Amino acid sequence: MRRGPFRRRRRRRRRGWLGEAIELLERVVADSERLLGEDHPDTVNARQVLLSSSPA
C-alpha cells in the first residue's frame, strides 16, 4: 500500500489541520476497503490509524 497519504496526514496534523487529515484518512480507508477488502491487513491498519486520529 502506498504510504503517501499517511505522510500527508501526519504533516497536516502537525500543522493543526486535523480536519483535513481526518478527511484524507477517511478516503484512504474507503479506497482500501474497495480495492483490498474489509479484512485486508492494510485496510485494518488504515481504520486503526483513523480511529486513533479522530478527536474523542
Secondary structure, 3 states (H helix, E strand, C coil): CCCHHHHHHHHHHHCCCHHHHHHHHHHHHHHHHHHHCCCCHHHHHHHHHHHHHCCC
